[in-house]
Amino acid sequence: MIDFKKEAELIKDELIEIRRDLHEHPELGFEEVRTSKTIKNFLKANEIPYIEVAKTGVCGIIKGTKEGNNKTIALRGDIDALPIKDMKTCEFKSKIDGKMHACGHDAHTTILMGVGKLLNEHKDKFSGTVKLLFEPAEETTGGAPHMITEGVLENPSVDCILGLHVDEETECGTIKIKKVWLTLHQIHSA
C-alpha cells in the first residue's frame, strides 16, 4: 500500500516554494503566461506529457500502466489571480501591485502539481488515464468552456471530474464534499 501522506511530506518543501512563487507573481485570467510556464516546466521535469489549451491553460496527461479498465478521471485546479491589492505582510507577498491570489488558486495549482507528481510516480499501480486540468480565467469569463471547446475532455473521453477548493473555515485535516452534476450543455451555457 502506498503511503501518500508520507510521500507528500517528502515533496512538501518543493511545493511550498512553488506556491509562494506563484503567490508572489499573480496573473489575471488569460494572462497567466508565467504561471503556465511554471506548470509546464514542472510537468516536463516530472516526465508528464501535456497539451496547451485555452490560451494559458494546461492539461497534463498521466496514463496508468496497470492492466484494467480504461476510465479517465480529470482533476481540476484554477490558476488565475484577482485584481486586488495584497495588503498582508509576509516574505511571499504579491510583487505585482493590484493583483493577488486572494482565493487560493496558487494553492490549488500547487496541490494539483503535487498530486500529478505522486500519481505519475505510481502509474504502474493504476489503469486508465488521469488528466490534470489547469484552468485559466476561472474568476472572470471562465476558462473551462474554452478548454472543453478545444477538446480537453476528449481523446480519451473524461468519465469524471474532481476539483477542490481551499476553505479557511474548514478545520485542518477534514474535508467537505459537494456533489454537482453538470452536462456539457450546462457548462457551455454558464
FIKOLZA-1660 file (N, C-alpha, C; in steps of 0.1 Angstrom, whole numbers, plus 5000, padded with zeros to 4 digits):
% residues 190
   i   px   py   pz ch aa at
   1 5008 4988 5000  A  M  N
   1 5000 5000 5000  A  M CA
   1 5009 5013 5000  A  M  C
   2 5005 5022 4992  A  I  N
   2 5012 5035 4991  A  I CA
   2 5008 5044 5002  A  I  C
   3 5018 5050 5009  A  D  N
   3 5015 5060 5020  A  D CA
   3 5017 5074 5013  A  D  C
   4 5006 5078 5007  A  F  N
   4 5006 5091 5000  A  F CA
   4 5009 5103 5010  A  F  C
   5 5005 5102 5022  A  K  N
   5 5008 5113 5031  A  K CA
   5 5023 5114 5034  A  K  C
   6 5029 5102 5035  A  K  N
   6 5044 5102 5037  A  K CA
   6 5051 5107 5025  A  K  C
   7 5046 5103 5013  A  E  N
   7 5052 5108 5001  A  E CA
   7 5050 5123 4999  A  E  C
   8 5039 5128 5003  A  A  N
   8 5036 5142 5001  A  A CA
   8 5045 5150 5011  A  A  C
   9 5048 5144 5022  A  E  N
   9 5057 5151 5031  A  E CA
   9 5071 5153 5025  A  E  C
  10 5075 5143 5017  A  L  N
  10 5088 5143 5010  A  L CA
  10 5089 5154 5000  A  L  C
  11 5078 5159 4994  A  I  N
  11 5078 5169 4984  A  I CA
  11 5073 5183 4990  A  I  C
  12 5070 5183 5002  A  K  N
  12 5064 5195 5009  A  K CA
  12 5072 5207 5006  A  K  C
  13 5085 5207 5009  A  D  N
  13 5093 5219 5007  A  D CA
  13 5093 5224 4993  A  D  C
  14 5094 5215 4983  A  E  N
  14 5093 5219 4969  A  E CA
  14 5080 5225 4966  A  E  C
  15 5069 5220 4971  A  L  N
  15 5056 5225 4968  A  L CA
  15 5054 5239 4975  A  L  C
  16 5059 5240 4987  A  I  N
  16 5058 5253 4994  A  I CA
  16 5065 5264 4986  A  I  C
  17 5077 5261 4981  A  E  N
  17 5084 5270 4973  A  E CA
  17 5077 5274 4960  A  E  C
  18 5071 5264 4953  A  I  N
  18 5063 5267 4941  A  I CA
  18 5051 5276 4945  A  I  C
  19 5043 5272 4955  A  R  N
  19 5031 5280 4959  A  R CA
  19 5035 5295 4962  A  R  C
  20 5046 5296 4970  A  R  N
  20 5050 5310 4973  A  R CA
  20 5054 5318 4961  A  R  C
  21 5061 5311 4952  A  D  N
  21 5065 5318 4940  A  D CA
  21 5052 5322 4932  A  D  C
  22 5043 5314 4930  A  L  N
  22 5030 5317 4924  A  L CA
  22 5023 5328 4931  A  L  C
  23 5023 5328 4944  A  H  N
  23 5017 5339 4952  A  H CA
  23 5023 5352 4949  A  H  C
  24 5036 5352 4948  A  E  N
  24 5044 5365 4945  A  E CA
  24 5042 5370 4931  A  E  C
  25 5038 5362 4922  A  H  N
  25 5036 5366 4908  A  H CA
  25 5022 5362 4903  A  H  C
  26 5012 5368 4908  A  P  N
  26 4998 5366 4904  A  P CA
  26 4996 5371 4890  A  P  C
  27 4987 5364 4882  A  E  N
  27 4983 5369 4869  A  E CA
  27 4968 5367 4867  A  E  C
  28 4962 5377 4861  A  L  N
  28 4948 5376 4859  A  L CA
  28 4944 5367 4848  A  L  C
  29 4931 5364 4846  A  G  N
  29 4926 5355 4836  A  G CA
  29 4931 5357 4822  A  G  C
  30 4936 5346 4816  A  F  N
  30 4941 5346 4802  A  F CA
  30 4954 5354 4801  A  F  C
  31 4960 5358 4812  A  E  N
  31 4973 5365 4813  A  E CA
  31 4983 5356 4820  A  E  C
  32 4979 5344 4823  A  E  N
  32 4987 5335 4832  A  E CA
  32 4999 5329 4825  A  E  C
  33 5007 5337 4818  A  V  N
  33 5018 5332 4809  A  V CA
  33 5029 5326 4818  A  V  C
  34 5033 5333 4829  A  R  N
  34 5044 5329 4838  A  R CA
  34 5039 5316 4845  A  R  C
  35 5026 5317 4850  A  T  N
  35 5021 5306 4858  A  T CA
  35 5021 5293 4849  A  T  C
  36 5016 5295 4837  A  S  N
  36 5015 5284 4827  A  S CA
  36 5029 5278 4825  A  S  C
  37 5039 5287 4823  A  K  N
  37 5053 5282 4821  A  K CA
  37 5058 5274 4833  A  K  C
  38 5054 5279 4845  A  T  N
  38 5058 5272 4857  A  T CA
  38 5052 5258 4858  A  T  C
  39 5040 5257 4854  A  I  N
  39 5033 5244 4854  A  I CA
  39 5039 5235 4843  A  I  C
  40 5041 5240 4831  A  K  N
  40 5047 5232 4821  A  K CA
  40 5061 5227 4824  A  K  C
  41 5069 5236 4830  A  N  N
  41 5083 5232 4834  A  N CA
  41 5082 5221 4845  A  N  C
  42 5073 5222 4854  A  F  N
  42 5072 5212 4864  A  F CA
  42 5067 5198 4858  A  F  C
  43 5058 5199 4849  A  L  N
  43 5053 5186 4842  A  L CA
  43 5065 5180 4834  A  L  C
  44 5072 5188 4827  A  K  N
  44 5084 5183 4819  A  K CA
  44 5094 5177 4828  A  K  C
  45 5097 5183 4839  A  A  N
  45 5107 5178 4849  A  A CA
  45 5103 5165 4855  A  A  C
  46 5089 5163 4856  A  N  N
  46 5084 5150 4861  A  N CA
  46 5079 5141 4850  A  N  C
  47 5083 5143 4838  A  E  N
  47 5080 5135 4826  A  E CA
  47 5065 5132 4825  A  E  C
  48 5057 5143 4827  A  I  N
  48 5043 5142 4825  A  I CA
  48 5040 5149 4812  A  I  C
  49 5035 5142 4802  A  P  N
  49 5031 5149 4789  A  P CA
  49 5020 5159 4792  A  P  C
  50 5019 5169 4783  A  Y  N
  50 5008 5179 4785  A  Y CA
  50 5005 5185 4771  A  Y  C
  51 4993 5191 4771  A  I  N
  51 4989 5199 4760  A  I CA
  51 4986 5213 4765  A  I  C
  52 4987 5223 4756  A  E  N
  52 4984 5237 4760  A  E CA
  52 4969 5239 4754  A  E  C
  53 4961 5245 4762  A  V  N
  53 4947 5247 4759  A  V CA
  53 4942 5261 4764  A  V  C
  54 4932 5266 4757  A  A  N
  54 4926 5279 4762  A  A CA
  54 4936 5290 4765  A  A  C
  55 4945 5292 4756  A  K  N
  55 4955 5303 4756  A  K CA
  55 4965 5300 4767  A  K  C
  56 4962 5300 4780  A  T  N
  56 4972 5298 4790  A  T CA
  56 4969 5286 4799  A  T  C
  57 4959 5278 4795  A  G  N
  57 4956 5266 4803  A  G CA
  57 4965 5254 4799  A  G  C
  58 4966 5245 4808  A  V  N
  58 4975 5233 4805  A  V CA
  58 4967 5220 4809  A  V  C
  59 4969 5210 4802  A  C  N
  59 4963 5197 4805  A  C CA
  59 4974 5186 4806  A  C  C
  60 4978 5182 4818  A  G  N
  60 4987 5171 4819  A  G CA
  60 4980 5158 4818  A  G  C
  61 4987 5148 4812  A  I  N
  61 4981 5135 4809  A  I CA
  61 4990 5124 4815  A  I  C
  62 4984 5117 4824  A  I  N
  62 4991 5105 4831  A  I CA
  62 4984 5093 4827  A  I  C
  63 4990 5084 4820  A  K  N
  63 4984 5071 4816  A  K CA
  63 4989 5060 4826  A  K  C
  64 4979 5054 4833  A  G  N
  64 4983 5042 4841  A  G CA
  64 4988 5031 4832  A  G  C
  65 4997 5023 4838  A  T  N
  65 5003 5012 4830  A  T CA
  65 4998 4999 4835  A  T  C
  66 4990 4998 4845  A  K  N
  66 4984 4986 4850  A  K CA
  66 4973 4981 4841  A  K  C
  67 4972 4968 4839  A  E  N
  67 4961 4962 4831  A  E CA
  67 4948 4965 4838  A  E  C
  68 4937 4968 4831  A  G  N
  68 4924 4970 4837  A  G CA
  68 4916 4979 4828  A  G  C
  69 4907 4986 4835  A  N  N
  69 4897 4995 4828  A  N CA
  69 4904 5007 4821  A  N  C
  70 4897 5013 4812  A  N  N
  70 4903 5025 4805  A  N CA
  70 4895 5038 4809  A  N  C
  71 4891 5039 4821  A  K  N
  71 4884 5051 4826  A  K CA
  71 4893 5062 4826  A  K  C
  72 4888 5074 4825  A  T  N
  72 4896 5086 4826  A  T CA
  72 4890 5096 4836  A  T  C
  73 4898 5100 4845  A  I  N
  73 4894 5109 4856  A  I CA
  73 4902 5122 4853  A  I  C
  74 4895 5133 4854  A  A  N
  74 4901 5146 4853  A  A CA
  74 4902 5153 4867  A  A  C
  75 4913 5158 4871  A  L  N
  75 4915 5166 4883  A  L CA
  75 4917 5180 4879  A  L  C
  76 4909 5190 4885  A  R  N
  76 4909 5203 4880  A  R CA
  76 4913 5213 4891  A  R  C
  77 4922 5222 4887  A  G  N
  77 4926 5233 4896  A  G CA
  77 4926 5246 4888  A  G  C
  78 4923 5257 4894  A  D  N
  78 4923 5270 4887  A  D CA
  78 4936 5277 4890  A  D  C
  79 4940 5286 4880  A  I  N
  79 4954 5292 4881  A  I CA
  79 4954 5307 4881  A  I  C
  80 4943 5314 4880  A  D  N
  80 4943 5328 4879  A  D CA
  80 4942 5335 4892  A  D  C
  81 4946 5348 4892  A  A  N
  81 4945 5356 4905  A  A CA
  81 4934 5366 4903  A  A  C
  82 4933 5375 4913  A  L  N
  82 4922 5385 4913  A  L CA
  82 4928 5399 4913  A  L  C
  83 4921 5409 4908  A  P  N
  83 4926 5423 4907  A  P CA
  83 4924 5430 4921  A  P  C
  84 4932 5425 4931  A  I  N
  84 4931 5430 4944  A  I CA
  84 4945 5433 4949  A  I  C
  85 4946 5444 4957  A  K  N
  85 4959 5447 4963  A  K CA
  85 4962 5438 4974  A  K  C
  86 4974 5432 4975  A  D  N
  86 4978 5423 4986  A  D CA
  86 4983 5432 4997  A  D  C
  87 4975 5432 5008  A  M  N
  87 4978 5441 5019  A  M CA
  87 4985 5434 5031  A  M  C
  88 4987 5421 5029  A  K  N
  88 4994 5414 5040  A  K CA
  88 5009 5416 5041  A  K  C
  89 5015 5413 5052  A  T  N
  89 5029 5415 5054  A  T CA
  89 5035 5401 5056  A  T  C
  90 5042 5396 5046  A  C  N
  90 5049 5383 5047  A  C CA
  90 5060 5383 5036  A  C  C
  91 5069 5373 5037  A  E  N
  91 5080 5373 5028  A  E CA
  91 5076 5369 5013  A  E  C
  92 5064 5363 5012  A  F  N
  92 5059 5359 4998  A  F CA
  92 5047 5368 4994  A  F  C
  93 5046 5380 4999  A  K  N
  93 5035 5389 4994  A  K CA
  93 5036 5391 4979  A  K  C
  94 5025 5394 4973  A  S  N
  94 5025 5397 4959  A  S CA
  94 5034 5408 4955  A  S  C
  95 5042 5406 4944  A  K  N
  95 5051 5416 4939  A  K CA
  95 5045 5424 4928  A  K  C
  96 5032 5421 4924  A  I  N
  96 5025 5427 4913  A  I CA
  96 5014 5436 4920  A  I  C
  97 5016 5449 4919  A  D  N
  97 5006 5458 4925  A  D CA
  97 4992 5456 4919  A  D  C
  98 4983 5455 4928  A  G  N
  98 4969 5454 4923  A  G CA
  98 4964 5440 4919  A  G  C
  99 4973 5430 4921  A  K  N
  99 4969 5416 4918  A  K CA
  99 4974 5407 4929  A  K  C
 100 4965 5398 4932  A  M  N
 100 4969 5388 4943  A  M CA
 100 4961 5375 4942  A  M  C
 101 4966 5365 4947  A  H  N
 101 4959 5352 4949  A  H CA
 101 4952 5353 4962  A  H  C
 102 4939 5358 4962  A  A  N
 102 4931 5360 4974  A  A CA
 102 4922 5349 4976  A  A  C
 103 4921 5340 4966  A  C  N
 103 4911 5329 4966  A  C CA
 103 4917 5315 4967  A  C  C
 104 4930 5314 4968  A  G  N
 104 4936 5301 4970  A  G CA
 104 4940 5294 4957  A  G  C
 105 4940 5301 4945  A  H  N
 105 4943 5294 4933  A  H CA
 105 4958 5291 4932  A  H  C
 106 4966 5298 4939  A  D  N
 106 4981 5294 4939  A  D CA
 106 4982 5281 4947  A  D  C
 107 4974 5279 4957  A  A  N
 107 4974 5266 4964  A  A CA
 107 4968 5255 4955  A  A  C
 108 4957 5258 4949  A  H  N
 108 4950 5248 4940  A  H CA
 108 4960 5243 4929  A  H  C
 109 4967 5252 4923  A  T  N
 109 4976 5249 4912  A  T CA
 109 4987 5240 4918  A  T  C
 110 4993 5244 4929  A  T  N
 110 5004 5237 4935  A  T CA
 110 5000 5223 4940  A  T  C
 111 4988 5222 4946  A  I  N
 111 4983 5209 4950  A  I CA
 111 4981 5200 4938  A  I  C
 112 4976 5205 4927  A  L  N
 112 4974 5197 4915  A  L CA
 112 4987 5192 4910  A  L  C
 113 4997 5201 4910  A  M  N
 113 5010 5197 4905  A  M CA
 113 5016 5186 4914  A  M  C
 114 5015 5187 4927  A  G  N
 114 5020 5177 4936  A  G CA
 114 5013 5164 4934  A  G  C
 115 4999 5164 4933  A  V  N
 115 4992 5152 4931  A  V CA
 115 4996 5145 4918  A  V  C
 116 4998 5153 4907  A  G  N
 116 5003 5148 4894  A  G CA
 116 5016 5141 4896  A  G  C
 117 5025 5147 4903  A  K  N
 117 5039 5141 4905  A  K CA
 117 5038 5128 4912  A  K  C
 118 5030 5127 4923  A  L  N
 118 5028 5114 4930  A  L CA
 118 5021 5104 4922  A  L  C
 119 5011 5108 4915  A  L  N
 119 5004 5098 4906  A  L CA
 119 5013 5093 4895  A  L  C
 120 5021 5102 4889  A  N  N
 120 5030 5098 4878  A  N CA
 120 5040 5088 4884  A  N  C
 121 5045 5090 4896  A  E  N
 121 5055 5081 4902  A  E CA
 121 5049 5067 4904  A  E  C
 122 5035 5066 4905  A  H  N
 122 5029 5053 4908  A  H CA
 122 5019 5049 4897  A  H  C
 123 5022 5053 4884  A  K  N
 123 5013 5050 4873  A  K CA
 123 5012 5035 4871  A  K  C
 124 5022 5027 4876  A  D  N
 124 5021 5013 4874  A  D CA
 124 5011 5006 4884  A  D  C
 125 5005 5014 4893  A  K  N
 125 4996 5009 4902  A  K CA
 125 4981 5011 4898  A  K  C
 126 4979 5018 4887  A  F  N
 126 4965 5021 4882  A  F CA
 126 4964 5019 4867  A  F  C
 127 4952 5017 4863  A  S  N
 127 4949 5016 4848  A  S CA
 127 4941 5029 4845  A  S  C
 128 4939 5031 4832  A  G  N
 128 4932 5043 4828  A  G CA
 128 4941 5055 4827  A  G  C
 129 4934 5067 4827  A  T  N
 129 4941 5079 4825  A  T CA
 129 4937 5089 4835  A  T  C
 130 4946 5098 4839  A  V  N
 130 4943 5109 4848  A  V CA
 130 4947 5122 4840  A  V  C
 131 4938 5131 4838  A  K  N
 131 4941 5144 4832  A  K CA
 131 4941 5154 4843  A  K  C
 132 4952 5162 4842  A  L  N
 132 4954 5173 4852  A  L CA
 132 4950 5186 4845  A  L  C
 133 4938 5192 4848  A  L  N
 133 4933 5204 4841  A  L CA
 133 4936 5216 4849  A  L  C
 134 4945 5224 4844  A  F  N
 134 4949 5237 4850  A  F CA
 134 4941 5248 4842  A  F  C
 135 4930 5252 4849  A  E  N
 135 4921 5261 4842  A  E CA
 135 4925 5276 4844  A  E  C
 136 4926 5283 4833  A  P  N
 136 4928 5298 4833  A  P CA
 136 4915 5305 4835  A  P  C
 137 4916 5318 4839  A  A  N
 137 4904 5327 4839  A  A CA
 137 4892 5322 4846  A  A  C
 138 4893 5314 4856  A  E  N
 138 4882 5309 4864  A  E CA
 138 4874 5321 4870  A  E  C
 139 4881 5331 4875  A  E  N
 139 4874 5342 4882  A  E CA
 139 4867 5352 4873  A  E  C
 140 4869 5351 4860  A  T  N
 140 4863 5361 4851  A  T CA
 140 4854 5353 4841  A  T  C
 141 4858 5352 4829  A  T  N
 141 4850 5346 4819  A  T CA
 141 4849 5331 4820  A  T  C
 142 4858 5325 4827  A  G  N
 142 4859 5310 4829  A  G CA
 142 4866 5304 4818  A  G  C
 143 4877 5297 4821  A  G  N
 143 4885 5290 4811  A  G CA
 143 4879 5277 4807  A  G  C
 144 4870 5271 4816  A  A  N
 144 4865 5258 4814  A  A CA
 144 4858 5256 4800  A  A  C
 145 4849 5265 4797  A  P  N
 145 4842 5263 4784  A  P CA
 145 4852 5264 4772  A  P  C
 146 4862 5272 4773  A  H  N
 146 4872 5273 4763  A  H CA
 146 4880 5260 4762  A  H  C
 147 4884 5254 4773  A  M  N
 147 4891 5242 4774  A  M CA
 147 4883 5230 4768  A  M  C
 148 4870 5230 4771  A  I  N
 148 4861 5220 4766  A  I CA
 148 4859 5221 4751  A  I  C
 149 4857 5233 4746  A  T  N
 149 4856 5236 4732  A  T CA
 149 4869 5231 4724  A  T  C
 150 4880 5232 4731  A  E  N
 150 4893 5228 4724  A  E CA
 150 4895 5213 4726  A  E  C
 151 4886 5206 4732  A  G  N
 151 4887 5191 4733  A  G CA
 151 4893 5185 4744  A  G  C
 152 4895 5192 4755  A  V  N
 152 4903 5187 4767  A  V CA
 152 4896 5175 4773  A  V  C
 153 4883 5174 4771  A  L  N
 153 4875 5163 4777  A  L CA
 153 4875 5150 4768  A  L  C
 154 4882 5151 4757  A  E  N
 154 4882 5140 4747  A  E CA
 154 4896 5134 4745  A  E  C
 155 4896 5123 4739  A  N  N
 155 4909 5116 4735  A  N CA
 155 4919 5114 4746  A  N  C
 156 4916 5107 4756  A  P  N
 156 4904 5099 4758  A  P CA
 156 4893 5107 4765  A  P  C
 157 4881 5103 4764  A  S  N
 157 4869 5109 4769  A  S CA
 157 4869 5108 4784  A  S  C
 158 4866 5120 4791  A  V  N
 158 4867 5120 4806  A  V CA
 158 4854 5115 4811  A  V  C
 159 4855 5106 4821  A  D  N
 159 4843 5099 4828  A  D CA
 159 4839 5107 4840  A  D  C
 160 4848 5114 4846  A  C  N
 160 4845 5121 4859  A  C CA
 160 4855 5132 4861  A  C  C
 161 4851 5143 4867  A  I  N
 161 4860 5154 4870  A  I CA
 161 4859 5157 4885  A  I  C
 162 4870 5158 4891  A  L  N
 162 4871 5162 4905  A  L CA
 162 4879 5175 4907  A  L  C
 163 4874 5184 4915  A  G  N
 163 4880 5196 4918  A  G CA
 163 4881 5198 4933  A  G  C
 164 4889 5208 4937  A  L  N
 164 4890 5211 4951  A  L CA
 164 4890 5227 4953  A  L  C
 165 4887 5231 4965  A  H  N
 165 4888 5245 4968  A  H CA
 165 4892 5246 4983  A  H  C
 166 4903 5253 4986  A  V  N
 166 4906 5255 5000  A  V CA
 166 4896 5264 5006  A  V  C
 167 4894 5262 5019  A  D  N
 167 4884 5269 5027  A  D CA
 167 4889 5272 5041  A  D  C
 168 4891 5284 5044  A  E  N
 168 4897 5287 5057  A  E CA
 168 4888 5284 5069  A  E  C
 169 4875 5282 5066  A  E  N
 169 4865 5278 5077  A  E CA
 169 4864 5263 5079  A  E  C
 170 4871 5255 5071  A  T  N
 170 4871 5241 5073  A  T CA
 170 4883 5237 5081  A  T  C
 171 4880 5229 5092  A  E  N
 171 4891 5226 5101  A  E CA
 171 4902 5218 5094  A  E  C
 172 4914 5221 5097  A  C  N
 172 4926 5214 5092  A  C CA
 172 4924 5199 5094  A  C  C
 173 4927 5191 5084  A  G  N
 173 4926 5177 5085  A  G CA
 173 4913 5171 5081  A  G  C
 174 4903 5180 5078  A  T  N
 174 4890 5175 5074  A  T CA
 174 4887 5180 5060  A  T  C
 175 4877 5173 5053  A  I  N
 175 4873 5178 5040  A  I CA
 175 4858 5179 5040  A  I  C
 176 4853 5187 5031  A  K  N
 176 4838 5188 5028  A  K CA
 176 4837 5183 5014  A  K  C
 177 4826 5176 5011  A  I  N
 177 4823 5172 4998  A  I CA
 177 4810 5177 4993  A  I  C
 178 4811 5182 4981  A  K  N
 178 4799 5188 4974  A  K CA
 178 4798 5181 4961  A  K  C
 179 4786 5175 4958  A  K  N
 179 4784 5167 4946  A  K CA
 179 4776 5176 4936  A  K  C
 180 4781 5178 4924  A  V  N
 180 4775 5187 4914  A  V CA
 180 4775 5179 4901  A  V  C
 181 4763 5178 4895  A  W  N
 181 4762 5171 4882  A  W CA
 181 4759 5182 4872  A  W  C
 182 4767 5183 4862  A  L  N
 182 4765 5193 4851  A  L CA
 182 4767 5185 4838  A  L  C
 183 4759 5189 4828  A  T  N
 183 4761 5183 4815  A  T CA
 183 4769 5193 4807  A  T  C
 184 4775 5189 4796  A  L  N
 184 4783 5198 4788  A  L CA
 184 4775 5210 4783  A  L  C
 185 4762 5208 4781  A  H  N
 185 4753 5218 4777  A  H CA
 185 4752 5229 4788  A  H  C
 186 4751 5224 4800  A  Q  N
 186 4750 5234 4812  A  Q CA
 186 4763 5242 4813  A  Q  C
 187 4775 5235 4811  A  I  N
 187 4788 5242 4812  A  I CA
 187 4789 5252 4801  A  I  C
 188 4785 5249 4789  A  H  N
 188 4786 5258 4778  A  H CA
 188 4777 5270 4780  A  H  C
 189 4766 5268 4787  A  S  N
 189 4756 5279 4789  A  S CA
 189 4759 5288 4800  A  S  C
 190 4769 5283 4809  A  A  N
 190 4772 5291 4821  A  A CA
 190 4780 5304 4817  A  A  C
% end
